[in-house]
């Protein structure tokens, strides 16, 4: 069991560090807040306060490209694989095509990628009854 815990920690660190490096590029890929913010709020990644503050900032003519990085910085603090699943949902990839390149970077930047080719991204988070996480 210790090996599984260590593997989870290793995967978590790999993806967290990659998220930190790609955060700005991810933010630049988000060109409009709707429905991006709504989905993050609906899945409890952001609070109603963060949602309302972000909407208010845009109403006050703060550019989306300045609002999204703040949201991603907050999300970094509670990072887990389910966040990546939420960011790279099919709907987001369709609405923000530049996100596709960022999603691929998580596959290509993953030293364990050859183990998962053709199966999508491996995201590590605590799933009851799961030892390694879930595959997107």
Secondary structure, 3 states (H helix, E strand, C coil): CHHHHHHHHHHHHHHHHHHHHHHHHHHHHCCCCCCHHHHHHHCCCCCHHHHHHHHHHHHCCCCHHHHHHHHHHHHHHCCCHHHHHHHCCHHHHHHCCCHHHHHHHHHHCCCCHHHHCCCCCEECCCCCCCCCCEEC
